Amino acid sequence: MNLFRLDASIFPATSASAELASVAEAEWSAAHPGATVTRRHIGTEPLPADAWALATTAGFNPEAERSQAQNDAVALAAALVSELRGADAVILAVPFYNFGVSQHFKAWVDLVIAGAGPTDPLLKGKPTALITTLGGGYSPGTPRDGWDHSTSYLERIVRDVWQADLTLIKRELTLAASVPAMEPLRDLAAQHHTTAKGQAREAGLALAGN
């Protein structure tokens, strides 16, 4: 058995998404002691910004005419695809930055698509936990309802393009404990935290087949 875990936080020591991912991973590992966990942390070890363009343009050139940089990008894209294809279960921990998708995660998605193709359902039926964390509140009825330009994209790629058997875990208000202006929201934030941890545990059990 092989679990693939992707982290995208640029603050790994205090990451809310990593905390939830670790809860889910612990449940999976408890059910599969000694099994393999393949990790990729694109927040602390980001993919090259130009790799997607190089891998994509390589496809328009005969292999013998590709530059070394193009060959390296194609090999990187293939390696990313292999990590997903080789997994029995997947955890994706993706924070919300600047009202949208983390640039690190977008670069990873683009390279995976360059390696697998734009319509390849490479996670078809594969149990996948998608964990996303948001510093503020973006739910219906909040002042910033409609400002979350990340979650729908994440679901579109992972569920609709890659056809994963997807469980979404979304925790809001992660900054309430540290931002003075959000003090009135701290009790609600604590409830969100507790709920998300419970969902992460359930997701880990589901990933393990329990």
C-alpha positions in Angstrom: 0.0 0.0 0.0 1.2 3.5 -0.8 -0.2 6.8 0.4 0.8 9.9 -1.6 0.8 13.2 0.5 1.2 16.6 -1.0 1.7 19.7 1.2 1.7 23.3 -0.2 2.1 25.5 2.8 4.9 28.0 3.0 4.8 27.9 6.8 5.2 24.2 7.5 5.9 24.6 11.3 2.5 26.3 11.9 0.5 25.0 8.9 -3.2 24.5 9.5 -3.5 22.3 6.4 -0.5 20.2 7.4 -2.1 19.6 10.9 -5.2 18.2 9.3 -3.3 16.2 6.7 -1.3 14.6 9.5 -4.5 13.6 11.3 -5.7 11.9 8.2 -2.3 10.3 7.5 -2.1 8.9 11.1 -5.4 7.1 10.6 -4.3 5.6 7.3 -0.9 4.6 8.7 -2.5 3.0 11.7 -4.5 0.8 9.4 -1.5 0.0 7.2 1.6 -0.3 9.5 4.8 -0.4 7.6 3.2 0.8 4.4 4.8 3.5 2.2 4.0 7.2 2.5 5.4 9.1 -0.5 5.7 12.8 0.3 6.1 15.9 -1.8 6.3 19.4 -0.2 5.9 22.0 -2.9 5.6 24.9 -0.4 9.2 24.4 1.0 10.6 22.8 -2.2 8.7 24.5 -5.0 8.8 23.3 -8.5 10.7 25.4 -11.1 8.5 28.2 -12.3 9.4 27.6 -16.0 9.0 23.8 -15.9 5.5 23.8 -17.2 6.3 26.0 -20.2 9.3 23.9 -21.0 7.5 20.6 -20.7 4.6 21.8 -22.8 6.7 23.3 -25.6 8.8 20.1 -25.7 5.8 18.3 -27.0 6.0 20.4 -30.2 9.6 19.5 -30.9 11.1 16.2 -32.0 12.8 14.6 -29.1 16.2 14.9 -30.7 15.7 18.7 -31.1 14.7 19.3 -27.5 16.9 21.3 -25.2 18.3 19.8 -22.0 16.0 22.1 -20.0 13.0 20.7 -21.9 14.0 17.1 -21.4 14.5 17.8 -17.6 11.0 19.4 -17.5 9.4 16.4 -19.3 11.1 14.0 -16.9 9.9 16.0 -13.9 6.3 16.0 -15.2 6.5 12.3 -15.7 7.8 11.8 -12.2 4.9 13.8 -10.7 2.4 11.7 -12.7 4.1 8.5 -11.5 3.7 9.5 -7.9 -0.1 9.9 -8.3 -0.5 6.7 -10.5 1.5 4.7 -7.9 -0.6 5.7 -5.0 -3.5 3.7 -3.5 -4.7 6.8 -1.6 -4.0 10.5 -1.8 -3.9 13.5 0.6 -3.6 17.0 -0.8 -3.1 19.8 1.8 -3.5 23.1 0.0 -3.8 26.5 1.8 -5.7 29.4 0.4 -3.4 32.4 -0.4 -4.4 35.9 -1.7 -8.0 34.8 -2.4 -6.9 32.1 -4.8 -4.9 29.0 -5.5 -1.4 28.7 -4.2 1.1 29.3 -7.0 3.0 26.2 -5.8 -0.1 24.0 -6.2 -1.0 25.5 -9.6 2.6 24.9 -10.9 2.2 21.2 -9.7 -1.2 20.8 -11.4 0.1 22.3 -14.6 3.1 19.9 -14.7 0.9 16.9 -13.9 -1.4 17.9 -16.8 1.7 18.4 -19.0 2.8 14.8 -18.1 -0.5 13.0 -18.2 -2.5 15.1 -20.7 -5.4 17.5 -20.1 -8.1 14.8 -20.0 -6.4 11.9 -18.3 -8.5 10.7 -15.3 -5.4 9.6 -13.5 -7.0 9.4 -10.0 -10.2 7.7 -11.3 -11.9 6.1 -8.3 -8.9 6.6 -6.1 -9.7 7.7 -2.5 -8.5 11.3 -2.1 -8.7 13.7 0.8 -8.4 17.4 -0.3 -7.7 19.6 2.6 -7.9 23.3 2.2 -7.6 26.0 4.9 -8.6 29.7 4.8 -7.5 32.4 7.2 -10.8 34.3 7.0 -14.4 33.6 6.5 -15.8 33.2 3.0 -19.0 31.3 3.5 -22.4 32.5 2.3 -23.5 35.4 4.4 -20.0 36.7 5.3 -18.7 40.0 4.0 -16.3 38.1 1.7 -18.7 35.6 0.3 -17.6 34.9 -3.3 -14.0 35.8 -2.6 -12.8 32.2 -2.4 -11.4 31.7 -5.9 -9.6 28.5 -4.9 -11.9 25.8 -3.6 -14.0 25.4 -6.8 -10.8 25.1 -8.9 -9.3 22.5 -6.6 -12.5 20.4 -6.8 -12.7 20.9 -10.6 -9.2 19.5 -11.1 -9.2 16.7 -8.6 -12.7 15.5 -8.8 -13.8 16.4 -12.3 -10.6 16.2 -14.4 -8.7 13.5 -12.5 -12.0 11.8 -11.3 -10.8 11.1 -7.8 -13.2 9.7 -5.2 -12.9 13.0 -3.4 -13.5 14.0 0.2 -13.2 17.8 0.7 -12.2 19.1 4.1 -12.4 22.9 4.4 -11.5 24.9 7.5 -12.0 28.6 7.7 -11.0 31.3 10.2 -7.5 29.9 10.8 -6.1 33.3 11.6 -8.7 34.2 14.2 -6.4 33.1 17.1 -3.6 35.5 16.0 -5.4 38.5 14.5 -6.7 41.0 17.1 -9.5 42.2 14.8 -10.8 38.7 14.5 -11.1 38.1 18.3 -14.9 38.0 18.2 -14.7 35.1 15.8 -12.4 32.9 18.0 -15.1 30.7 19.4 -16.5 30.1 16.0 -13.0 29.4 14.7 -12.5 26.8 17.4 -15.6 25.1 16.3 -14.4 25.0 12.7 -11.1 23.6 14.0 -12.8 20.8 16.0 -15.1 19.9 13.1 -12.2 19.8 10.6 -10.1 17.5 12.8 -13.1 15.2 13.1 -13.5 15.2 9.3 -9.8 14.6 8.8 -10.0 11.5 11.0 -13.0 10.2 9.1 -11.2 10.9 5.9 -8.1 9.0 7.0 -10.3 6.0 7.9 -12.0 6.2 4.5 -8.7 6.3 2.7 -7.6 3.2 4.6 -10.8 1.4 3.5 -12.4 1.5 7.0 
